[in-house]
Amino acid sequence: MKNLKQAPVAKKIPHELKIHNDVRVDNYFWLNDRENPDVIAYLQAENAYTKDVMAHTEDFQKSLFEEMKARIKEDDSSVPYKLNGYWYMTRFEKGKDYPIYTRKKESLDAEEEVLFDCNEMAKTHAYFKLGGISVSPDNTMAAFSTDIVSRRQYSIQIKNLVTGEIYSDKIENTTGSCTWGNDNKTLFYSRKDDVTLRSHKIYRHIIHTNMADDVEVFHEEDDTFNTYIYKTKSRKYLVIGSSSTLTTEYRILNADTPQADFKLFQKRERGLEYAISHYDDAFYIITNKDEAVNFKLQKTSEKTTEKEHWVDVLPHRNNVLLEDIDIFKDYYVVSERENGLNRLRIISWSGDEDYYLPFDSETYTAYTGSNPEFNTDVLRYSYNALTTPSSVIDYNFKTKQKTVLKEQEVLGGTFNKENYKSERVWATARDGVKVPISLVYNKNTKLDGNAPLLLYAYGSYGSTIDPYFSSIRLSLLDRGFIYAIAHIRGGEYLGRDWYETGKLLQKKNTFYDFIDCSKYLIQQQYTSSSHLYAYGGSAGGLLMGAIINLNPELYKGVIAAVPFVDVVTTMLDDSIPLTTGEYDEWGNPNDETYYNYIKSYSPYDNVEKKAYPNMLVTTGLHDSQVQYWEPAKWVAKLRDLKTDKNKLLFHIDMNSGHGGASGRFESLKEVALEYAFILDLEGIYV
């Protein structure tokens, strides 16, 4: 191997940060300026170093990329769904990176109408993302949004679907979603704060008018809340929502009178969460009212929406998390979670039927799909498992028949689900709590402690990582890797309490759970510390930073994608996107109690002079969720203090943001780099 050039060394410019009589010195604070040529030069040097260190794997990365790409059907299309007289679908064409959105009137045999060809729209952009598409009630226009920077700041435009003309109306700096009044000329949308990117205002736009004339209909002044707008499935109401981590509030307006004022549904009360669905002359409410920790379903009249009028439909259950409902003309479908497993419960409005769709495995994911039509006897849902590709299924309420409309094709001719095994095991955390782990591996992989294992987790915001199938992951499984998901606290896998005990002043449970799952997998001889790898992104990247500060010796390698690692400094800067809305998740460090607790685990603040595992850190220059300078500073500090000779690589996508590259297959190149990184550490090159 050729001599590798030296790793970049970021200069130190001490910067004092003072609060609560505590002083932190941040030597790399200067990296927080993407306009500074020295910052860009440093990031480019890091990219060059990573490229140099990984140069011997370049051919391997290319073959991994081609291998993963070859399993994906290039000329693929979605299962059509019907809405307001049209069948809508999305398709991909061979050799093209972006989707084509189409529709057909009334019948699937009708002539195809191309709404948006994103391949054409993306031609002149390094990054392109089509956001929400909202078709007018009369089906003649589509409001659509685009992001060409990857900052999640979308521009909304309107296309005439009859003539193909794109109107001159252009609305900047929005969330990308919008909805129509029933008059076919009024459009509602949410706009972002220019600095924090918080969605804070709802506007009303009349087509063919200037954006400057748009009317502000709601301003969310509390900077811990975001606001958004949508239309109920019944198409009768426009709904403005406001939400923070712990609290929600809604306003409603009959969509037939879009110029009128919105009416408050139920005023916000800290800790009161609720979500509303409309049916007939009533609203159905999923809420945690009256200490319903796992939520319950209630009902109220359209005319009396305040909480004192809400009555139980499905009462609270201590062992079942109520996640969502889908409403149809004769039935409603309840999405629940019990003991970590998804359940779909079907109930008739008449009360005559109440049953669950049967699922057999312990490592599956089932969820309702696109069901925009109210007047139908069919539920669309999706099912997949760690060993089973995804299926889209229609279930007929009346006949009880299932129709598999589409099964994900794994191309290449070598995939057989019988060649893989999956299981769910339970690790005991240090406080006695049982933490579930879902695993999948090739049936030929020996469980003797020598198999490499990649352990993934997230563990924040109540976001649950269900065990799902991935054709991309086969490139690891077929090379002897075990893949595992640790369902740690901070998510809602085992109910709402599972989330509550993994945030704020109990956040460390998230890190301890992951570490204790790691120890369990080693003890049970699935792997060993010389073959164990950890992976997490965003808030899961914070998890990666925490575990390597606590127990670096457990891991051979760690991949941290867009990691949130400078928690104290970020949470003290309310000009950064997302900060104020996150106080109920992490705590507000302007309060000394939270400051001290966050500081005690913040990865950047706890880097020490010691040995760390091999590491690959990735980010995007335009990331609006986790700013690029967090991982940049972290890597610089790790380089300065770590005492080992292990690899520390930093890859920055200079054209993308939090979600990575925009092309359909471009993102596989980053996966190929990640896989090559850990396979290289295992000495696997084929």
C-alpha positions as CSV (number, residue, x, y, z in Angstrom):
1,M,0.0,0.0,0.0
2,K,1.3,3.5,-0.8
3,N,2.2,5.9,1.9
4,L,-0.8,7.7,3.1
5,K,-0.6,11.4,3.5
6,Q,-1.1,12.9,6.9
7,A,-4.6,13.4,8.2
8,P,-5.7,17.1,8.2
9,V,-5.1,19.0,11.4
10,A,-7.5,21.8,12.1
11,K,-6.0,24.9,13.6
12,K,-7.0,25.8,17.1
13,I,-8.6,29.2,17.8
14,P,-9.7,29.1,21.4
15,H,-13.3,30.4,21.9
16,E,-14.8,30.8,25.4
17,L,-18.4,29.8,26.0
18,K,-19.7,31.0,29.4
19,I,-23.0,30.2,31.1
20,H,-24.0,29.2,34.7
21,N,-20.5,30.1,36.0
22,D,-19.0,27.5,33.7
23,V,-16.5,28.1,31.0
24,R,-16.0,25.8,28.0
25,V,-13.2,26.4,25.6
26,D,-14.1,25.4,22.0
27,N,-10.9,25.4,19.9
28,Y,-12.8,24.6,16.7
29,F,-15.7,27.1,17.0
30,W,-14.3,28.8,13.9
31,L,-15.5,26.0,11.7
32,N,-19.0,27.4,12.1
33,D,-18.8,29.5,9.0
34,R,-19.4,27.9,5.6
35,E,-18.5,31.3,3.9
36,N,-14.9,31.1,5.3
37,P,-12.5,29.8,2.6
38,D,-10.4,28.2,5.4
39,V,-13.4,26.2,6.5
40,I,-14.1,24.9,2.9
41,A,-10.4,24.2,2.5
42,Y,-10.3,22.1,5.7
43,L,-13.4,20.2,4.6
44,Q,-11.9,19.5,1.2
45,A,-8.7,18.3,2.8
46,E,-10.8,15.9,4.9
47,N,-12.5,14.6,1.8
48,A,-9.1,14.2,0.1
49,Y,-7.7,12.3,3.1
50,T,-10.7,9.9,3.2
51,K,-10.3,9.3,-0.5
52,D,-6.6,8.6,-0.1
53,V,-7.1,6.2,2.9
54,M,-9.9,4.3,1.1
55,A,-8.1,4.4,-2.3
56,H,-7.3,0.7,-2.2
57,T,-11.1,0.0,-1.8
58,E,-12.2,2.1,-4.8
59,D,-12.7,-0.9,-7.1
60,F,-14.5,-2.7,-4.3
61,Q,-16.7,0.3,-3.7
62,K,-17.7,0.4,-7.3
63,S,-18.5,-3.3,-7.4
64,L,-20.5,-3.0,-4.2
65,F,-22.4,-0.1,-5.8
66,E,-23.1,-2.1,-8.9
67,E,-24.1,-5.1,-6.9
68,M,-26.6,-3.2,-4.7
69,K,-27.9,-1.3,-7.7
70,A,-28.4,-4.5,-9.7
71,R,-30.8,-5.9,-7.1
72,I,-33.1,-2.9,-7.6
73,K,-35.6,-2.9,-10.4
74,E,-34.7,0.2,-12.5
75,D,-37.9,0.3,-14.6
76,D,-40.1,0.1,-11.5
77,S,-43.5,1.7,-10.7
78,S,-45.6,2.2,-7.6
79,V,-49.0,0.5,-7.1
80,P,-51.6,3.0,-8.4
81,Y,-54.0,4.5,-5.9
82,K,-57.3,6.3,-6.7
83,L,-58.1,9.8,-5.6
84,N,-61.0,11.9,-6.8
85,G,-61.6,10.1,-10.0
86,Y,-57.9,9.6,-11.0
87,W,-55.4,6.8,-10.6
88,Y,-52.0,8.1,-9.5
89,M,-48.7,6.4,-9.7
90,T,-45.0,7.0,-9.7
91,R,-42.5,5.2,-12.0
92,F,-38.8,5.0,-12.7
93,E,-37.2,4.4,-16.1
94,K,-34.1,2.4,-16.7
95,G,-30.9,4.6,-16.5
96,K,-32.7,7.5,-14.9
97,D,-32.2,8.7,-11.3
98,Y,-35.5,10.5,-10.6
99,P,-39.2,9.5,-10.5
100,I,-41.9,10.3,-13.0
101,Y,-45.3,11.2,-11.5
102,T,-48.3,10.2,-13.7
103,R,-52.1,9.7,-13.5
104,K,-54.9,8.1,-15.5
105,K,-58.5,9.2,-15.5
106,E,-61.0,6.7,-14.0
107,S,-59.5,3.6,-15.5
108,L,-56.0,2.1,-15.4
109,D,-56.5,1.4,-19.1
110,A,-56.9,5.2,-19.8
111,E,-54.1,7.2,-21.5
112,E,-51.2,8.1,-19.1
113,E,-50.9,11.8,-18.2
114,V,-47.4,12.8,-17.1
115,L,-47.6,15.3,-14.3
116,F,-43.9,15.7,-13.4
117,D,-40.8,14.2,-14.9
118,C,-38.2,14.9,-12.3
119,N,-35.4,13.7,-14.6
120,E,-36.1,16.8,-16.8
121,M,-36.6,19.1,-13.8
122,A,-33.3,18.0,-12.2
123,K,-31.1,18.3,-15.3
124,T,-29.4,21.6,-14.4
125,H,-29.1,21.0,-10.6
126,A,-26.5,19.2,-8.5
127,Y,-29.3,18.5,-6.1
128,F,-33.0,18.2,-6.8
129,K,-36.0,17.2,-4.7
130,L,-39.7,17.4,-5.6
131,G,-41.6,18.0,-2.4
132,G,-45.4,17.8,-2.0
133,I,-47.8,17.6,-4.9
134,S,-51.3,18.9,-4.2
135,V,-53.9,18.5,-6.9
136,S,-56.8,21.0,-7.0
137,P,-60.3,19.6,-6.2
138,D,-61.4,20.0,-9.8
139,N,-58.3,18.1,-10.9
140,T,-57.1,20.8,-13.3
141,M,-54.1,22.2,-11.4
142,A,-51.2,20.8,-9.2
143,A,-49.3,22.9,-6.7
144,F,-45.8,21.4,-6.4
145,S,-42.6,22.3,-4.5
146,T,-38.9,21.9,-5.3
147,D,-35.7,22.1,-3.3
148,I,-32.5,22.6,-5.3
149,V,-30.1,23.2,-2.3
150,S,-31.0,20.5,0.2
151,R,-31.8,22.9,3.0
152,R,-35.4,21.8,3.0
153,Q,-36.5,25.2,1.9
154,Y,-39.0,24.6,-0.9
155,S,-40.4,26.9,-3.6
156,I,-44.1,26.3,-4.4
157,Q,-45.4,26.7,-8.0
158,I,-48.6,25.8,-9.8
159,K,-49.0,23.8,-12.9
160,N,-52.0,23.8,-15.2
161,L,-52.6,20.1,-15.8
162,V,-54.7,20.8,-18.9
163,T,-52.3,23.0,-20.8
164,G,-49.0,22.1,-19.1
165,E,-48.4,25.8,-18.3
166,I,-46.6,26.6,-15.1
167,Y,-48.0,29.8,-13.7
168,S,-45.9,32.8,-12.7
169,D,-46.9,32.3,-9.0
170,K,-43.8,31.3,-7.0
171,I,-43.8,31.1,-3.2
172,E,-40.4,30.9,-1.6
173,N,-39.1,29.4,1.7
174,T,-41.9,27.0,2.5
175,T,-42.0,23.5,4.0
176,G,-43.0,22.2,0.6
177,S,-46.5,21.1,1.6
178,C,-49.7,23.0,0.7
179,T,-53.4,22.3,0.4
180,W,-56.3,23.8,-1.7
181,G,-59.6,25.3,-0.6
182,N,-62.6,23.8,-2.3
183,D,-63.0,26.8,-4.5
184,N,-60.0,25.7,-6.7
185,K,-58.3,29.1,-6.5
186,T,-57.2,29.4,-2.8
187,L,-54.0,27.7,-1.7
188,F,-52.7,27.5,1.9
189,Y,-49.1,26.8,2.8
190,S,-46.6,27.1,5.7
191,R,-43.7,29.4,5.5
192,K,-40.4,29.1,7.3
193,D,-38.5,31.5,9.4
194,D,-35.5,32.8,7.3
195,V,-32.9,32.1,10.0
196,T,-34.1,29.2,12.2
197,L,-36.1,27.5,9.4
198,R,-38.9,26.9,11.8
199,S,-42.3,26.6,10.1
200,H,-44.0,29.5,11.9
201,K,-46.7,31.0,9.6
202,I,-49.6,29.8,7.5
203,Y,-50.5,31.9,4.5
204,R,-53.4,32.1,2.0
205,H,-52.5,32.5,-1.6
206,I,-55.0,33.3,-4.5
207,I,-53.7,31.9,-7.8
208,H,-52.5,34.4,-10.4
209,T,-51.6,36.9,-7.6
210,N,-48.3,38.1,-6.3
211,M,-46.8,36.3,-3.3
212,A,-46.4,39.7,-1.6
213,D,-50.2,39.9,-1.5
214,D,-50.6,36.6,0.3
215,V,-52.6,36.8,3.6
216,E,-51.1,35.6,6.8
217,V,-53.9,33.5,8.5
218,F,-51.9,32.2,11.4
219,H,-48.6,33.0,13.2
220,E,-47.2,30.4,15.6
221,E,-45.3,32.8,17.9
222,D,-44.1,30.2,20.4
223,D,-40.7,29.2,19.1
224,T,-40.9,25.7,20.5
225,F,-43.8,24.9,18.1
226,N,-44.0,24.3,14.4
227,T,-47.1,24.8,12.3
228,Y,-48.6,23.1,9.2
229,I,-51.8,22.8,7.3
230,Y,-53.7,20.0,5.6
231,K,-57.2,18.9,4.6
232,T,-59.2,16.1,6.2
233,K,-59.8,12.9,4.3
234,S,-63.5,13.8,4.2
235,R,-62.4,16.9,2.2
236,K,-64.7,19.0,4.4
237,Y,-62.2,20.8,6.7
238,L,-58.9,22.6,6.4
239,V,-56.8,22.0,9.5
240,I,-54.0,24.2,10.9
241,G,-51.9,22.2,13.3
242,S,-49.3,23.4,15.8
243,S,-47.1,21.0,17.6
244,S,-44.2,20.7,19.9
245,T,-42.6,17.6,21.4
246,L,-45.3,17.4,24.2
247,T,-48.2,19.5,23.0
248,T,-50.5,19.9,20.0
249,E,-53.3,22.3,19.0
250,Y,-55.6,22.6,16.0
251,R,-57.7,25.1,14.2
252,I,-60.4,24.1,11.6
253,L,-62.2,25.8,8.7
254,N,-64.8,24.5,6.3
255,A,-62.9,24.1,3.0
256,D,-65.9,25.5,1.1
257,T,-65.3,28.9,2.7
258,P,-61.5,29.4,2.5
259,Q,-61.8,33.2,3.1
260,A,-63.4,32.8,6.5
261,D,-61.6,32.6,9.8
262,F,-60.2,29.4,11.4
263,K,-61.9,28.2,14.6
264,L,-59.8,26.8,17.5
265,F,-60.5,23.1,18.1
266,Q,-59.1,22.7,21.6
267,K,-56.6,25.3,23.0
268,R,-53.2,24.1,23.8
269,E,-52.4,22.8,27.2
270,R,-48.9,21.8,28.0
271,G,-48.6,18.0,27.9
272,L,-51.9,17.5,26.0
273,E,-51.4,15.8,22.7
274,Y,-54.2,15.1,20.3
275,A,-54.7,14.3,16.6
276,I,-58.0,14.7,14.7
277,S,-59.8,12.8,11.9
278,H,-63.2,13.8,10.5
279,Y,-66.1,11.4,9.7
280,D,-69.8,12.2,9.1
281,D,-70.7,14.9,11.7
282,A,-68.0,14.1,14.2
283,F,-64.3,14.3,14.9
284,Y,-62.3,11.3,16.1
285,I,-59.4,12.2,18.4
286,I,-56.3,10.2,19.3
287,T,-55.2,11.7,22.6
288,N,-53.3,11.3,25.9
289,K,-56.0,13.2,27.8
290,D,-56.6,12.1,31.4
291,E,-53.2,10.5,31.7
292,A,-53.7,8.1,28.8
293,V,-50.0,7.6,28.3
294,N,-50.4,5.1,25.4
295,F,-53.2,7.2,23.9
296,K,-56.9,6.5,23.5
297,L,-59.6,7.2,20.8
298,Q,-62.3,9.7,21.6
299,K,-65.1,11.3,19.7
300,T,-66.9,14.7,19.6
301,S,-69.4,16.6,17.5
302,E,-68.3,19.0,14.8
303,K,-70.1,21.8,16.8
304,T,-68.6,21.1,20.2
305,T,-64.9,20.4,19.8
306,E,-63.5,21.4,23.2
307,K,-62.1,18.5,25.3
308,E,-64.9,18.5,27.9
309,H,-67.1,17.1,25.1
310,W,-64.8,14.3,24.1
311,V,-66.1,10.8,24.9
312,D,-64.3,7.5,24.8
313,V,-64.5,5.2,21.7
314,L,-61.5,3.0,22.5
315,P,-60.3,3.4,26.1
316,H,-56.6,3.6,27.2
317,R,-54.7,0.4,27.6
318,N,-51.5,0.1,29.6
319,N,-49.9,-2.5,27.3
320,V,-51.1,-1.2,23.9
321,L,-49.8,1.9,22.1
322,L,-52.5,3.5,19.9
323,E,-50.5,5.0,16.9
324,D,-53.0,6.0,14.2
325,I,-56.4,5.5,12.7
326,D,-57.6,5.3,9.0
327,I,-61.3,6.1,8.4
328,F,-63.5,4.6,5.7
329,K,-67.2,4.7,5.0
330,D,-68.1,1.4,6.8
331,Y,-65.0,0.7,8.9
332,Y,-62.1,2.3,10.7
333,V,-58.6,0.7,11.0
334,V,-56.6,1.2,14.2
335,S,-52.8,1.0,14.0
336,E,-51.6,-0.4,17.4
337,R,-48.3,-1.6,18.9
338,E,-48.2,-4.3,21.6
339,N,-45.0,-5.8,22.9
340,G,-43.1,-4.0,20.1
341,L,-45.2,-5.6,17.3
342,N,-47.4,-3.7,14.8
343,R,-51.1,-4.7,14.8
344,L,-53.9,-3.6,12.4
345,R,-57.3,-3.7,14.1
346,I,-60.4,-3.5,11.9
347,I,-63.6,-2.2,13.4
348,S,-67.0,-1.6,11.7
349,W,-68.9,1.6,12.5
350,S,-71.9,-0.6,13.2
351,G,-70.0,-2.3,16.0
352,D,-70.6,-5.8,14.5
353,E,-67.0,-6.5,13.7
354,D,-63.8,-6.0,15.6
355,Y,-60.7,-8.1,14.7
356,Y,-57.0,-8.1,13.9
357,L,-55.2,-8.9,10.7
358,P,-53.0,-11.9,11.5
359,F,-49.2,-11.7,11.3
360,D,-46.9,-14.6,12.3
361,S,-43.3,-13.4,12.7
362,E,-41.6,-11.4,15.5
363,T,-39.4,-9.5,13.1
364,Y,-41.9,-7.9,10.7
365,T,-43.3,-4.5,9.9
366,A,-46.9,-3.8,8.9
367,Y,-48.5,-0.4,8.3
368,T,-51.4,1.1,6.4
369,G,-50.4,2.5,3.0
370,S,-52.0,5.2,0.8
371,N,-55.7,5.2,1.5
372,P,-56.9,8.7,0.4
373,E,-60.3,7.5,-0.7
374,F,-63.1,7.4,1.9
375,N,-65.8,5.7,-0.1
376,T,-64.1,2.2,-0.6
377,D,-64.3,-1.3,0.9
378,V,-60.6,-1.8,0.5
379,L,-57.7,-1.2,2.9
380,R,-54.3,-0.9,1.4
381,Y,-51.4,-1.9,3.7
382,S,-47.7,-3.0,3.4
383,Y,-45.9,-5.9,5.0
384,N,-42.3,-6.9,5.1
385,A,-39.9,-8.6,7.5
386,L,-36.1,-8.8,8.0
387,T,-36.1,-11.8,5.6
388,T,-39.1,-11.0,3.5
389,P,-39.3,-8.2,0.8
390,S,-42.0,-5.7,1.0
391,S,-45.5,-6.4,-0.3
392,V,-48.3,-4.0,-1.0
393,I,-51.6,-5.7,-0.2
394,D,-55.3,-4.8,-0.6
395,Y,-57.7,-6.2,1.9
396,N,-61.4,-6.2,1.2
397,F,-63.4,-5.5,4.4
398,K,-66.5,-7.2,3.0
399,T,-65.1,-10.4,1.4
400,K,-62.1,-10.7,3.9
401,Q,-59.9,-11.4,0.9
402,K,-56.3,-10.3,0.6
403,T,-54.8,-9.4,-2.8
404,V,-51.0,-8.9,-3.1
405,L,-50.7,-6.1,-5.6
406,K,-46.9,-6.0,-5.7
407,E,-44.0,-7.8,-4.1
408,Q,-40.6,-6.0,-4.1
409,E,-38.5,-7.7,-6.7
410,V,-34.9,-8.5,-5.7
411,L,-33.1,-8.9,-9.0
412,G,-30.0,-10.8,-9.7
413,G,-31.4,-14.2,-9.4
414,T,-29.6,-15.2,-6.2
415,F,-32.0,-14.1,-3.5
416,N,-34.0,-16.7,-1.7
417,K,-35.6,-15.7,1.7
418,E,-35.1,-19.3,2.9
419,N,-31.4,-18.6,3.0
420,Y,-31.8,-16.1,5.8
421,K,-32.8,-16.4,9.5
422,S,-34.2,-13.7,11.7
423,E,-35.0,-13.7,15.4
424,R,-35.8,-11.4,18.3
425,V,-33.8,-11.6,21.5
426,W,-34.0,-9.6,24.8
427,A,-30.9,-8.1,26.5
428,T,-31.1,-7.1,30.1
429,A,-30.1,-3.5,30.7
430,R,-28.1,-2.5,33.8
431,D,-31.3,-1.3,35.5
432,G,-33.0,-4.7,34.9
433,V,-35.2,-3.6,31.9
434,K,-35.4,-6.0,29.0
435,V,-34.4,-4.4,25.7
436,P,-35.4,-6.2,22.4
437,I,-33.0,-6.7,19.6
438,S,-34.0,-7.9,16.1
439,L,-31.4,-9.8,14.1
440,V,-31.0,-11.2,10.6
441,Y,-28.2,-13.3,9.1
442,N,-27.4,-15.8,6.4
443,K,-28.3,-19.3,7.5
444,N,-24.7,-20.3,6.8
445,T,-23.2,-17.8,9.2
446,K,-21.8,-19.5,12.3
447,L,-22.9,-18.0,15.6
448,D,-19.6,-18.8,17.4
449,G,-18.5,-15.3,18.4
450,N,-16.4,-14.8,15.3
451,A,-19.1,-13.3,13.0
452,P,-18.9,-9.6,12.2
453,L,-22.1,-7.8,13.4
454,L,-23.4,-4.4,12.6
455,L,-25.6,-3.0,15.4
456,Y,-28.0,-0.1,14.4
457,A,-30.2,2.1,16.6
458,Y,-31.7,5.5,16.8
459,G,-33.4,6.1,20.1
460,S,-34.9,9.6,20.1
461,Y,-38.1,11.5,19.5
462,G,-40.2,8.5,20.1
463,S,-39.2,7.3,16.6
464,T,-39.5,3.5,16.3
465,I,-37.2,1.6,14.1
466,D,-39.2,-1.4,13.0
467,P,-37.5,-4.5,11.6
468,Y,-37.6,-4.0,7.8
469,F,-36.3,-5.7,4.8
470,S,-33.4,-4.2,2.8
471,S,-32.0,-5.6,-0.5
472,I,-29.0,-3.3,0.0
473,R,-28.2,-5.0,3.3
474,L,-27.8,-8.4,1.5
475,S,-24.3,-7.2,0.5
476,L,-23.4,-7.5,4.2
477,L,-25.4,-10.6,5.1
478,D,-24.0,-12.6,2.1
479,R,-20.5,-11.7,3.3
480,G,-21.0,-13.2,6.7
481,F,-22.3,-10.1,8.6
482,I,-25.1,-10.3,11.2
483,Y,-27.3,-7.2,11.1
484,A,-29.1,-6.2,14.3
485,I,-31.5,-3.4,15.4
486,A,-31.4,-2.5,19.1
487,H,-34.9,-1.2,20.0
488,I,-33.6,1.0,22.8
489,R,-35.4,3.5,25.0
490,G,-36.0,6.9,23.4
491,G,-38.1,5.2,20.7
492,E,-41.7,3.9,21.2
493,Y,-41.1,0.3,20.4
494,L,-42.5,-0.8,23.8
495,G,-45.0,2.0,24.2
496,R,-45.0,5.6,25.2
497,D,-43.2,5.0,28.5
498,W,-40.3,3.5,26.4
499,Y,-39.9,7.0,24.9
500,E,-40.4,9.0,28.2
501,T,-37.6,7.0,29.9
502,G,-35.1,7.7,27.2
503,K,-35.2,11.5,27.0
504,L,-34.5,14.7,29.0
505,L,-32.9,13.8,32.4
506,Q,-33.2,10.0,31.5
507,K,-31.5,10.3,28.1
508,K,-28.5,8.3,29.2
509,N,-30.8,5.2,29.3
510,T,-30.6,5.3,25.5
511,F,-26.8,5.0,25.5
512,Y,-26.7,2.5,28.3
513,D,-29.3,0.3,26.5
514,F,-27.2,0.3,23.3
515,I,-24.0,-0.6,25.3
516,D,-25.8,-3.3,27.2
517,C,-27.2,-4.8,24.0
518,S,-23.7,-4.8,22.6
519,K,-22.4,-6.7,25.7
520,Y,-25.3,-9.1,25.4
521,L,-24.5,-9.9,21.8
522,I,-20.9,-10.5,22.7
523,Q,-21.8,-12.7,25.7
524,Q,-24.2,-14.8,23.6
525,Q,-21.5,-15.3,21.0
526,Y,-23.2,-13.6,18.1
527,T,-20.0,-11.6,17.8
528,S,-17.0,-10.3,19.7
529,S,-15.6,-6.8,20.4
530,S,-13.0,-7.4,17.6
531,H,-15.9,-7.9,15.1
532,L,-18.6,-5.6,16.5
533,Y,-19.6,-2.5,14.5
534,A,-22.1,0.3,15.5
535,Y,-24.1,2.6,13.2
536,G,-26.3,5.6,13.9
537,G,-27.4,8.7,12.1
538,S,-28.5,12.2,13.2
539,A,-29.7,11.7,16.8
540,G,-28.4,8.2,16.3
541,G,-25.1,9.8,15.5
542,L,-25.3,11.4,19.0
543,L,-25.7,7.8,20.3
544,M,-22.6,6.8,18.5
545,G,-20.6,9.7,20.0
546,A,-21.9,8.8,23.5
547,I,-21.1,5.1,23.3
548,I,-17.5,5.6,22.1
549,N,-16.9,8.0,25.0
550,L,-18.3,5.5,27.5
551,N,-17.2,2.1,26.1
552,P,-14.9,2.5,23.1
553,E,-13.3,-0.9,23.7
554,L,-16.5,-2.8,22.7
555,Y,-16.4,-1.8,19.1
556,K,-14.0,-2.5,16.2
557,G,-15.6,0.3,14.1
558,V,-18.3,2.9,14.2
559,I,-20.2,4.8,11.4
560,A,-21.7,8.1,12.5
561,A,-23.9,9.7,9.8
562,V,-24.8,13.4,10.0
563,P,-24.2,13.1,13.8
564,F,-25.7,15.5,16.3
565,V,-22.7,15.6,18.6
566,D,-22.2,19.2,19.8
567,V,-25.4,19.1,21.9
568,V,-24.7,21.8,24.5
569,T,-23.6,24.5,22.1
570,T,-26.3,23.8,19.6
571,M,-29.1,23.8,22.2
572,L,-27.8,27.1,23.5
573,D,-28.0,28.7,20.1
574,D,-31.7,29.5,19.3
575,S,-30.8,30.8,15.9
576,I,-29.9,27.3,14.6
577,P,-32.8,25.4,12.9
578,L,-34.7,23.0,15.2
579,T,-33.1,24.2,18.5
580,T,-36.1,25.8,20.3
581,G,-38.5,23.0,19.3
582,E,-36.1,20.5,20.8
583,Y,-36.2,21.7,24.4
584,D,-38.8,19.1,25.4
585,E,-36.6,16.3,23.9
586,W,-33.2,17.2,25.3
587,G,-33.9,19.9,27.9
588,N,-33.2,23.6,27.7
589,P,-29.5,24.2,28.8
590,N,-30.4,27.7,29.8
591,D,-31.6,25.9,32.9
592,E,-28.6,24.8,34.9
593,T,-29.9,21.4,35.7
594,Y,-30.3,20.5,32.0
595,Y,-27.0,22.2,31.1
596,N,-25.1,20.0,33.5
597,Y,-26.8,16.8,32.4
598,I,-26.5,17.5,28.7
599,K,-22.8,18.5,29.2
600,S,-22.2,15.2,31.0
601,Y,-23.0,13.2,27.8
602,S,-22.6,15.6,24.9
603,P,-20.1,13.7,22.6
604,Y,-18.0,16.7,21.6
605,D,-17.7,18.0,25.2
606,N,-16.6,14.5,26.5
607,V,-13.9,13.6,24.0
608,E,-10.9,12.4,26.0
609,K,-7.2,11.4,25.5
610,K,-7.8,7.7,25.0
611,A,-8.1,5.0,22.3
612,Y,-11.2,5.1,20.1
613,P,-12.5,2.6,17.5
614,N,-12.1,2.9,13.8
615,M,-14.5,5.6,12.7
616,L,-16.2,6.9,9.5
617,V,-18.1,10.2,10.0
618,T,-20.3,11.6,7.2
619,T,-22.2,14.9,6.7
620,G,-23.6,17.2,4.1
621,L,-22.5,20.8,3.7
622,H,-26.1,22.1,3.4
623,D,-27.6,20.0,6.2
624,S,-30.4,22.0,7.9
625,Q,-31.1,19.4,10.6
626,V,-27.6,18.9,12.0
627,Q,-25.2,21.6,10.8
628,Y,-22.0,20.3,9.1
629,W,-19.8,22.0,11.7
630,E,-20.9,19.6,14.5
631,P,-19.2,16.5,13.0
632,A,-16.4,18.7,11.6
633,K,-15.5,20.0,15.1
634,W,-15.9,16.6,16.6
635,V,-13.6,14.9,14.1
636,A,-11.0,17.7,14.6
637,K,-11.1,17.2,18.4
638,L,-10.9,13.4,18.1
639,R,-7.9,13.7,15.9
640,D,-6.2,15.9,18.4
641,L,-6.9,13.8,21.5
642,K,-7.2,10.1,20.5
643,T,-4.2,7.9,21.4
644,D,-4.8,5.1,19.0
645,K,-3.7,4.5,15.4
646,N,-7.2,3.5,14.2
647,K,-8.8,5.1,11.2
648,L,-10.7,8.3,11.6
649,L,-12.3,9.3,8.3
650,F,-14.6,12.3,7.5
651,H,-16.6,12.4,4.3
652,I,-18.5,15.6,3.5
653,D,-21.0,15.7,0.6
654,M,-20.5,19.3,-0.7
655,N,-23.8,19.3,-2.6
656,S,-26.3,17.8,-0.2
657,G,-28.0,18.1,3.2
658,H,-29.4,15.9,5.9
659,G,-30.9,13.2,3.6
660,G,-27.8,12.8,1.4
661,A,-27.7,12.8,-2.4
662,S,-30.9,13.3,-4.3
663,G,-30.5,10.9,-7.2
664,R,-32.1,7.4,-6.8
665,F,-28.8,5.6,-6.9
666,E,-26.4,8.3,-5.9
667,S,-27.1,7.5,-2.2
668,L,-25.8,4.0,-2.8
669,K,-22.4,5.4,-3.4
670,E,-22.3,6.5,0.2
671,V,-23.6,3.2,1.4
672,A,-20.8,1.5,-0.7
673,L,-18.3,3.7,1.1
674,E,-19.7,2.7,4.5
675,Y,-19.8,-1.0,3.7
676,A,-16.3,-0.9,2.2
677,F,-15.1,0.8,5.4
678,I,-16.3,-2.0,7.7
679,L,-15.7,-4.9,5.2
680,D,-12.1,-3.6,4.8
681,L,-11.7,-3.7,8.6
682,E,-12.8,-7.3,8.4
683,G,-10.3,-8.1,5.6
684,I,-13.2,-8.9,3.2
685,Y,-12.6,-7.6,-0.3
686,V,-14.9,-9.7,-2.5
